[in-house]
């Protein structure tokens, strides 16, 4: 029930609920990965089931695809959709220019491909994800398994010349085994603490042999929908330079709360 949600979960829910207002009948929509994106998928599923909205969803991970089908959304591949009207996804951090760090859920490669194949990217996040400078959240990079330790060394050496405060890279693990992405790759988490020049870092990281993609999303996000624990929502449009404020009420009988308590 809504009354049992933590303030962070309430913030995630209201951001997701507000973001689906941008979705129109007949759209092709990129579906993000993560706990906040899961709320959004549930909200879209409710529109499909109860209001007959027809959309085609392109998921950014296997687990998002499973959830989308479960709630009644038609799932297609990006190759089938070819181009998307919009993508709605979460973020681990965002700054005032709507630059992002993503990849905490390990799906950054598909997330970036889908987002850049969209007319518009909308990010949904609780207010705790807003930062003055990116970097407190470890920056994920996806690397191929072959020679990953060499790739890690090359990345750490490259970071010496970058405007960052930390240079440690760690292999993401699940128990005693390396985390494996949907593409069969590994994730290195870079503990940078502060990123002085995200644009430069994003470009240089992808030049390191073995690096498939990095979790810096630069000039990709158009709108961020920020949720607060008391139901307030802000819609910040970087292109229009506008900020809209609203408040959403919680319904105690909302069926979204029955089985999604991320």
C-alpha atoms as a printed R data frame, in Angstrom:
    type eleno elety resid chain resno      x       y       z
1   ATOM     1    CA   UNK     A     1  0.000   0.000   0.000
2   ATOM     2    CA   UNK     A     2  1.107   3.588  -0.594
3   ATOM     3    CA   UNK     A     3  1.182   4.284   3.113
4   ATOM     4    CA   UNK     A     4  3.750   1.528   3.554
5   ATOM     5    CA   UNK     A     5  6.188   2.937   0.977
6   ATOM     6    CA   UNK     A     6  9.362   4.640   2.129
7   ATOM     7    CA   UNK     A     7  9.836   8.310   1.141
8   ATOM     8    CA   UNK     A     8 12.364   7.235  -1.519
9   ATOM     9    CA   UNK     A     9  9.932   4.729  -3.017
10  ATOM    10    CA   UNK     A    10  7.188   7.365  -3.015
11  ATOM    11    CA   UNK     A    11  9.546   9.737  -4.821
12  ATOM    12    CA   UNK     A    12 10.339   7.066  -7.414
13  ATOM    13    CA   UNK     A    13  6.670   6.291  -7.905
14  ATOM    14    CA   UNK     A    14  5.505   9.897  -8.427
15  ATOM    15    CA   UNK     A    15  8.355  10.542 -10.878
16  ATOM    16    CA   UNK     A    16  7.409   7.432 -12.860
17  ATOM    17    CA   UNK     A    17  3.698   8.247 -12.736
18  ATOM    18    CA   UNK     A    18  4.281  11.772 -14.040
19  ATOM    19    CA   UNK     A    19  6.671  10.622 -16.776
20  ATOM    20    CA   UNK     A    20  4.153   8.302 -18.419
21  ATOM    21    CA   UNK     A    21  2.044  11.385 -19.192
22  ATOM    22    CA   UNK     A    22  4.486  11.952 -22.057
23  ATOM    23    CA   UNK     A    23  3.527   8.634 -23.665
24  ATOM    24    CA   UNK     A    24  0.838   8.783 -26.348
25  ATOM    25    CA   UNK     A    25 -1.163   6.082 -28.084
26  ATOM    26    CA   UNK     A    26  0.766   4.365 -30.865
27  ATOM    27    CA   UNK     A    27  4.223   5.362 -29.631
28  ATOM    28    CA   UNK     A    28  7.357   3.239 -29.677
29  ATOM    29    CA   UNK     A    29  8.871   3.599 -26.213
30  ATOM    30    CA   UNK     A    30 12.253   2.644 -24.801
31  ATOM    31    CA   UNK     A    31 11.820   1.006 -21.401
32  ATOM    32    CA   UNK     A    32 14.633   1.563 -18.929
33  ATOM    33    CA   UNK     A    33 16.115  -0.746 -16.318
34  ATOM    34    CA   UNK     A    34 16.238  -0.373 -12.534
35  ATOM    35    CA   UNK     A    35 13.917   0.115  -9.595
36  ATOM    36    CA   UNK     A    36 12.586   3.516 -10.700
37  ATOM    37    CA   UNK     A    37 12.111   2.321 -14.282
38  ATOM    38    CA   UNK     A    38 10.198  -0.683 -12.943
39  ATOM    39    CA   UNK     A    39  7.599   1.686 -11.466
40  ATOM    40    CA   UNK     A    40  7.314   3.326 -14.894
41  ATOM    41    CA   UNK     A    41  6.784  -0.006 -16.655
42  ATOM    42    CA   UNK     A    42  4.033  -0.849 -14.178
43  ATOM    43    CA   UNK     A    43  2.372   2.523 -14.769
44  ATOM    44    CA   UNK     A    44  2.492   1.997 -18.541
45  ATOM    45    CA   UNK     A    45  1.072  -1.486 -18.135
46  ATOM    46    CA   UNK     A    46 -1.841  -0.037 -16.215
47  ATOM    47    CA   UNK     A    47 -2.568   2.365 -19.109
48  ATOM    48    CA   UNK     A    48 -2.425  -0.512 -21.576
49  ATOM    49    CA   UNK     A    49 -4.775  -2.728 -19.577
50  ATOM    50    CA   UNK     A    50 -7.241  -0.182 -18.244
51  ATOM    51    CA   UNK     A    51 -7.282   2.528 -20.926
52  ATOM    52    CA   UNK     A    52 -6.472   0.483 -24.015
53  ATOM    53    CA   UNK     A    53 -3.325   2.408 -24.856
54  ATOM    54    CA   UNK     A    54 -1.394   0.795 -27.699
55  ATOM    55    CA   UNK     A    55  2.361   1.101 -27.466
56  ATOM    56    CA   UNK     A    56  5.377  -0.936 -28.470
57  ATOM    57    CA   UNK     A    57  8.048  -1.198 -25.815
58  ATOM    58    CA   UNK     A    58 11.750  -1.738 -26.465
59  ATOM    59    CA   UNK     A    59 13.303  -2.994 -23.212
60  ATOM    60    CA   UNK     A    60 16.895  -2.264 -22.205
61  ATOM    61    CA   UNK     A    61 17.439  -5.543 -20.363
62  ATOM    62    CA   UNK     A    62 16.091  -9.063 -20.098
63  ATOM    63    CA   UNK     A    63 14.499  -8.319 -16.726
64  ATOM    64    CA   UNK     A    64 12.706  -5.238 -18.084
65  ATOM    65    CA   UNK     A    65 11.449  -7.305 -21.023
66  ATOM    66    CA   UNK     A    66 10.071  -9.897 -18.596
67  ATOM    67    CA   UNK     A    67  8.289  -7.254 -16.510
68  ATOM    68    CA   UNK     A    68  6.879  -5.493 -19.584
69  ATOM    69    CA   UNK     A    69  5.341  -8.695 -20.907
70  ATOM    70    CA   UNK     A    70  4.014  -9.501 -17.451
71  ATOM    71    CA   UNK     A    71  2.068  -6.222 -17.272
72  ATOM    72    CA   UNK     A    72  0.704  -6.490 -20.830
73  ATOM    73    CA   UNK     A    73  3.043  -4.270 -22.868
74  ATOM    74    CA   UNK     A    74  3.863  -5.442 -26.391
75  ATOM    75    CA   UNK     A    75  7.622  -5.988 -26.514
76  ATOM    76    CA   UNK     A    76  9.611  -5.566 -29.732
77  ATOM    77    CA   UNK     A    77 13.307  -5.376 -30.495
78  ATOM    78    CA   UNK     A    78 15.062  -2.154 -31.440
79  ATOM    79    CA   UNK     A    79 15.698  -3.596 -34.895
80  ATOM    80    CA   UNK     A    80 11.945  -4.125 -35.297
81  ATOM    81    CA   UNK     A    81 11.074  -0.660 -34.012
82  ATOM    82    CA   UNK     A    82 13.958   0.987 -35.928
83  ATOM    83    CA   UNK     A    83 13.480   4.349 -34.159
84  ATOM    84    CA   UNK     A    84 11.705   5.362 -30.953
85  ATOM    85    CA   UNK     A    85  9.489   8.267 -30.039
86  ATOM    86    CA   UNK     A    86 10.916   8.435 -26.554
87  ATOM    87    CA   UNK     A    87 12.797   6.505 -23.897
88  ATOM    88    CA   UNK     A    88 12.041   6.689 -20.178
89  ATOM    89    CA   UNK     A    89 14.781   5.491 -17.856
90  ATOM    90    CA   UNK     A    90 16.277   6.111 -14.448
91  ATOM    91    CA   UNK     A    91 19.720   7.446 -13.497
92  ATOM    92    CA   UNK     A    92 22.230   6.914 -10.728
93  ATOM    93    CA   UNK     A    93 23.221  10.597 -10.803
94  ATOM    94    CA   UNK     A    94 22.299  13.698 -12.799
95  ATOM    95    CA   UNK     A    95 23.731  17.207 -12.764
96  ATOM    96    CA   UNK     A    96 22.355  20.630 -13.629
97  ATOM    97    CA   UNK     A    97 23.039  20.122 -17.344
98  ATOM    98    CA   UNK     A    98 21.202  16.766 -17.262
99  ATOM    99    CA   UNK     A    99 24.385  14.796 -17.782
100 ATOM   100    CA   UNK     A   100 24.010  11.370 -16.215
101 ATOM   101    CA   UNK     A   101 25.791   8.448 -14.663
102 ATOM   102    CA   UNK     A   102 23.976   5.212 -15.470
103 ATOM   103    CA   UNK     A   103 24.786   1.543 -15.224
104 ATOM   104    CA   UNK     A   104 24.214   0.750 -11.574
105 ATOM   105    CA   UNK     A   105 21.942  -2.047 -12.763
106 ATOM   106    CA   UNK     A   106 24.500  -3.285 -15.279
107 ATOM   107    CA   UNK     A   107 22.480  -2.456 -18.427
108 ATOM   108    CA   UNK     A   108 24.298   0.694 -19.557
109 ATOM   109    CA   UNK     A   109 25.149  -0.542 -23.063
110 ATOM   110    CA   UNK     A   110 21.591  -1.353 -24.104
111 ATOM   111    CA   UNK     A   111 20.332   1.719 -22.229
112 ATOM   112    CA   UNK     A   112 22.641   4.044 -24.180
113 ATOM   113    CA   UNK     A   113 21.852   2.435 -27.536
114 ATOM   114    CA   UNK     A   114 18.108   2.691 -26.935
115 ATOM   115    CA   UNK     A   115 18.279   6.248 -25.574
116 ATOM   116    CA   UNK     A   116 20.270   7.527 -28.542
117 ATOM   117    CA   UNK     A   117 17.831   5.857 -30.941
118 ATOM   118    CA   UNK     A   118 14.995   8.002 -29.554
119 ATOM   119    CA   UNK     A   119 13.588  11.404 -30.413
120 ATOM   120    CA   UNK     A   120 13.565  12.204 -26.711
121 ATOM   121    CA   UNK     A   121 15.012  10.773 -23.493
122 ATOM   122    CA   UNK     A   122 13.177  11.332 -20.225
123 ATOM   123    CA   UNK     A   123 14.929  10.479 -16.973
124 ATOM   124    CA   UNK     A   124 12.976   9.680 -13.821
125 ATOM   125    CA   UNK     A   125 14.702   9.985 -10.464
126 ATOM   126    CA   UNK     A   126 14.217  10.785  -6.816
127 ATOM   127    CA   UNK     A   127 15.731  14.061  -5.625
128 ATOM   128    CA   UNK     A   128 18.618  12.202  -3.988
129 ATOM   129    CA   UNK     A   129 20.096  11.476  -7.432
130 ATOM   130    CA   UNK     A   130 20.737  15.179  -8.106
131 ATOM   131    CA   UNK     A   131 24.385  16.259  -7.682
132 ATOM   132    CA   UNK     A   132 26.401  19.381  -8.319
133 ATOM   133    CA   UNK     A   133 29.150  17.349  -9.985
134 ATOM   134    CA   UNK     A   134 29.036  13.768 -11.204
135 ATOM   135    CA   UNK     A   135 31.286  11.131  -9.691
136 ATOM   136    CA   UNK     A   136 30.208  10.279  -6.160
137 ATOM   137    CA   UNK     A   137 28.412   7.256  -7.601
138 ATOM   138    CA   UNK     A   138 30.963   4.810  -9.059
139 ATOM   139    CA   UNK     A   139 31.093   5.146 -12.849
140 ATOM   140    CA   UNK     A   140 30.407   1.792 -14.554
141 ATOM   141    CA   UNK     A   141 32.159   0.811 -17.753
142 ATOM   142    CA   UNK     A   142 31.358  -2.346 -19.706
143 ATOM   143    CA   UNK     A   143 34.419  -4.350 -20.755
144 ATOM   144    CA   UNK     A   144 34.892  -7.598 -22.643
145 ATOM   145    CA   UNK     A   145 35.996 -10.544 -20.466
146 ATOM   146    CA   UNK     A   146 39.130 -11.210 -22.539
147 ATOM   147    CA   UNK     A   147 42.049  -9.396 -20.924
148 ATOM   148    CA   UNK     A   148 39.835  -7.452 -18.530
149 ATOM   149    CA   UNK     A   149 42.688  -7.040 -16.056
150 ATOM   150    CA   UNK     A   150 44.792  -5.401 -18.767
151 ATOM   151    CA   UNK     A   151 41.859  -3.163 -19.633
152 ATOM   152    CA   UNK     A   152 41.537  -2.252 -15.952
153 ATOM   153    CA   UNK     A   153 45.240  -1.291 -15.799
154 ATOM   154    CA   UNK     A   154 44.978   0.794 -18.972
155 ATOM   155    CA   UNK     A   155 41.929   2.612 -17.622
156 ATOM   156    CA   UNK     A   156 43.602   3.381 -14.286
157 ATOM   157    CA   UNK     A   157 46.685   4.714 -16.089
158 ATOM   158    CA   UNK     A   158 44.528   6.853 -18.369
159 ATOM   159    CA   UNK     A   159 42.735   8.343 -15.355
160 ATOM   160    CA   UNK     A   160 46.007   9.896 -14.154
161 ATOM   161    CA   UNK     A   161 45.636  12.576 -16.825
162 ATOM   162    CA   UNK     A   162 41.907  13.141 -16.195
163 ATOM   163    CA   UNK     A   163 40.273  15.697 -13.891
164 ATOM   164    CA   UNK     A   164 39.082  13.199 -11.278
165 ATOM   165    CA   UNK     A   165 39.770  12.756  -7.566
166 ATOM   166    CA   UNK     A   166 40.008   8.950  -7.490
167 ATOM   167    CA   UNK     A   167 41.404   6.343  -9.886
168 ATOM   168    CA   UNK     A   168 40.498   2.940  -8.420
169 ATOM   169    CA   UNK     A   169 38.660   0.446 -10.628
170 ATOM   170    CA   UNK     A   170 36.974  -2.670  -9.251
171 ATOM   171    CA   UNK     A   171 35.436  -5.628 -11.039
172 ATOM   172    CA   UNK     A   172 31.746  -5.903 -10.209
173 ATOM   173    CA   UNK     A   173 30.991  -9.211  -8.554
174 ATOM   174    CA   UNK     A   174 27.914 -11.295  -7.766
175 ATOM   175    CA   UNK     A   175 28.995 -13.376  -4.808
176 ATOM   176    CA   UNK     A   176 32.265 -14.972  -5.816
177 ATOM   177    CA   UNK     A   177 31.746 -14.598  -9.568
178 ATOM   178    CA   UNK     A   178 32.072 -11.607 -11.888
179 ATOM   179    CA   UNK     A   179 28.827  -9.897 -12.841
180 ATOM   180    CA   UNK     A   180 27.886 -10.716 -16.450
181 ATOM   181    CA   UNK     A   181 25.840  -8.321 -18.574
182 ATOM   182    CA   UNK     A   182 23.140  -9.363 -21.031
183 ATOM   183    CA   UNK     A   183 25.833  -9.156 -23.726
184 ATOM   184    CA   UNK     A   184 28.167 -11.469 -21.814
185 ATOM   185    CA   UNK     A   185 30.558  -8.736 -20.707
186 ATOM   186    CA   UNK     A   186 31.900  -7.577 -17.328
187 ATOM   187    CA   UNK     A   187 31.500  -4.268 -15.491
188 ATOM   188    CA   UNK     A   188 34.343  -2.230 -14.003
189 ATOM   189    CA   UNK     A   189 33.210   0.365 -11.466
190 ATOM   190    CA   UNK     A   190 35.435   3.455 -11.391
191 ATOM   191    CA   UNK     A   191 35.635   5.160  -7.999
192 ATOM   192    CA   UNK     A   192 36.322   8.725  -9.125
193 ATOM   193    CA   UNK     A   193 34.596  10.749  -6.360
194 ATOM   194    CA   UNK     A   194 34.362  13.803  -8.638
195 ATOM   195    CA   UNK     A   195 34.436  14.137 -12.441
196 ATOM   196    CA   UNK     A   196 35.643  17.560 -13.520
197 ATOM   197    CA   UNK     A   197 35.069  17.114 -17.262
198 ATOM   198    CA   UNK     A   198 32.475  14.399 -17.990
199 ATOM   199    CA   UNK     A   199 32.463  15.035 -21.736
200 ATOM   200    CA   UNK     A   200 36.214  14.546 -22.074
201 ATOM   201    CA   UNK     A   201 36.206  11.474 -19.844
202 ATOM   202    CA   UNK     A   202 33.403   9.832 -21.831
203 ATOM   203    CA   UNK     A   203 35.314  10.279 -25.080
204 ATOM   204    CA   UNK     A   204 38.653   9.060 -23.733
205 ATOM   205    CA   UNK     A   205 37.257   5.994 -21.939
206 ATOM   206    CA   UNK     A   206 35.848   4.575 -25.154
207 ATOM   207    CA   UNK     A   207 39.304   4.750 -26.767
208 ATOM   208    CA   UNK     A   208 40.731   2.206 -24.314
209 ATOM   209    CA   UNK     A   209 40.986  -1.259 -25.901
210 ATOM   210    CA   UNK     A   210 38.562  -3.650 -24.230
211 ATOM   211    CA   UNK     A   211 36.082  -0.963 -23.179
212 ATOM   212    CA   UNK     A   212 32.738  -1.489 -24.880
213 ATOM   213    CA   UNK     A   213 30.887   1.523 -23.455
214 ATOM   214    CA   UNK     A   214 30.853   3.817 -20.428
215 ATOM   215    CA   UNK     A   215 28.052   4.969 -18.154
216 ATOM   216    CA   UNK     A   216 28.371   8.690 -18.829
217 ATOM   217    CA   UNK     A   217 25.317   9.930 -20.751
218 ATOM   218    CA   UNK     A   218 26.279  13.329 -22.157
219 ATOM   219    CA   UNK     A   219 23.810  15.472 -24.158
220 ATOM   220    CA   UNK     A   220 21.364  12.560 -24.341
221 ATOM   221    CA   UNK     A   221 18.769  13.420 -21.685
222 ATOM   222    CA   UNK     A   222 16.157  16.036 -22.640
223 ATOM   223    CA   UNK     A   223 13.877  16.039 -19.586
224 ATOM   224    CA   UNK     A   224 14.303  14.904 -16.002
225 ATOM   225    CA   UNK     A   225 11.263  14.213 -13.843
226 ATOM   226    CA   UNK     A   226 12.268  14.548 -10.200
227 ATOM   227    CA   UNK     A   227 10.151  12.993  -7.471
228 ATOM   228    CA   UNK     A   228  9.988  13.904  -3.780
229 ATOM   229    CA   UNK     A   229  8.857  11.764  -0.887
230 ATOM   230    CA   UNK     A   230  5.854  13.997  -0.162
231 ATOM   231    CA   UNK     A   231  4.389  13.598  -3.653
232 ATOM   232    CA   UNK     A   232  5.878  16.702  -5.247
233 ATOM   233    CA   UNK     A   233  7.193  16.398  -8.798
234 ATOM   234    CA   UNK     A   234  9.390  18.688 -10.888
235 ATOM   235    CA   UNK     A   235  9.665  18.400 -14.667
236 ATOM   236    CA   UNK     A   236 12.880  20.036 -15.876
237 ATOM   237    CA   UNK     A   237 13.211  20.519 -19.636
238 ATOM   238    CA   UNK     A   238 16.814  21.313 -20.621
239 ATOM   239    CA   UNK     A   239 15.869  22.363 -24.158
240 ATOM   240    CA   UNK     A   240 12.974  24.661 -23.250
241 ATOM   241    CA   UNK     A   241 14.689  25.894 -20.087
242 ATOM   242    CA   UNK     A   242 11.513  25.353 -18.066
243 ATOM   243    CA   UNK     A   243 10.655  23.804 -14.714
244 ATOM   244    CA   UNK     A   244  7.096  22.646 -14.028
245 ATOM   245    CA   UNK     A   245  5.977  21.705 -10.527
246 ATOM   246    CA   UNK     A   246  3.102  19.449  -9.545
247 ATOM   247    CA   UNK     A   247  1.950  17.182  -6.745
248 ATOM   248    CA   UNK     A   248  0.531  13.691  -7.124
249 ATOM   249    CA   UNK     A   249 -1.806  12.061  -4.631
250 ATOM   250    CA   UNK     A   250 -1.316   8.484  -3.476
251 ATOM   251    CA   UNK     A   251 -4.215   6.078  -3.730
252 ATOM   252    CA   UNK     A   252 -4.288   3.460  -0.989
253 ATOM   253    CA   UNK     A   253 -5.931   0.926  -3.304
254 ATOM   254    CA   UNK     A   254 -3.538   1.451  -6.223
255 ATOM   255    CA   UNK     A   255 -2.790  -2.052  -7.498
256 ATOM   256    CA   UNK     A   256  0.727  -0.990  -8.464
257 ATOM   257    CA   UNK     A   257  1.673  -1.247  -4.809
258 ATOM   258    CA   UNK     A   258  0.587  -4.830  -4.332
259 ATOM   259    CA   UNK     A   259  3.588  -6.585  -5.835
260 ATOM   260    CA   UNK     A   260  6.231  -3.991  -6.633
261 ATOM   261    CA   UNK     A   261  7.962  -2.847  -3.477
262 ATOM   262    CA   UNK     A   262 11.465  -2.052  -4.833
